């Protein structure tokens, strides 16, 4: 089950619903802004690799 630290809730809520759902489906623990950035980078990389195939 994914977790987003309440101190990052504002940043998380600024994302699109599709992006929030993609993050939550990954079962990640987000405690710091760097955790959120890493998940977003991973999603971007995967999206780019799926687009190229």
C-alpha positions as CSV (number, residue, x, y, z in Angstrom):
1,X,0.0,0.0,0.0
2,X,1.4,3.4,-1.0
3,X,2.0,6.1,1.6
4,X,2.4,9.9,1.0
5,X,3.7,11.8,4.0
6,X,1.2,14.5,5.0
7,X,3.8,17.2,4.7
8,X,4.0,16.4,1.0
9,X,0.2,16.2,0.5
10,X,0.0,19.7,-1.1
11,X,2.7,18.8,-3.8
12,X,1.0,15.5,-4.4
13,X,-2.4,17.1,-4.9
14,X,-1.0,19.4,-7.6
15,X,-0.5,16.4,-9.9
16,X,-3.0,15.1,-12.3
17,X,-5.4,12.4,-11.2
18,X,-3.8,9.9,-13.7
19,X,-0.3,10.7,-12.3
20,X,-1.5,10.3,-8.7
21,X,-3.1,7.0,-9.6
22,X,0.1,5.8,-11.3
23,X,2.1,6.7,-8.2
24,X,-0.3,5.0,-5.8
25,X,-0.4,1.8,-7.9
26,X,3.3,1.4,-7.3
27,X,3.0,0.7,-3.6
28,X,5.7,3.3,-2.8
29,X,6.5,5.1,0.4
30,X,7.0,8.8,-0.1
31,X,8.4,10.6,2.9
32,X,10.6,13.3,1.3
33,X,10.3,15.4,-1.9
34,X,13.2,13.4,-3.3
35,X,11.1,10.2,-3.0
36,X,8.3,11.8,-5.0
37,X,10.8,13.1,-7.6
38,X,12.3,9.6,-8.0
39,X,8.9,8.0,-8.6
40,X,8.0,10.7,-11.1
41,X,11.4,10.1,-12.9
42,X,10.7,6.3,-13.0
43,X,7.3,6.8,-14.5
44,X,8.7,9.2,-17.1
45,X,11.5,6.7,-18.0
46,X,9.0,3.9,-18.3
47,X,6.6,6.0,-20.4
48,X,9.5,6.9,-22.8
49,X,10.6,3.3,-23.2
50,X,7.0,2.2,-23.9
51,X,6.6,5.0,-26.5
52,X,9.8,3.8,-28.3
53,X,8.7,0.2,-28.6
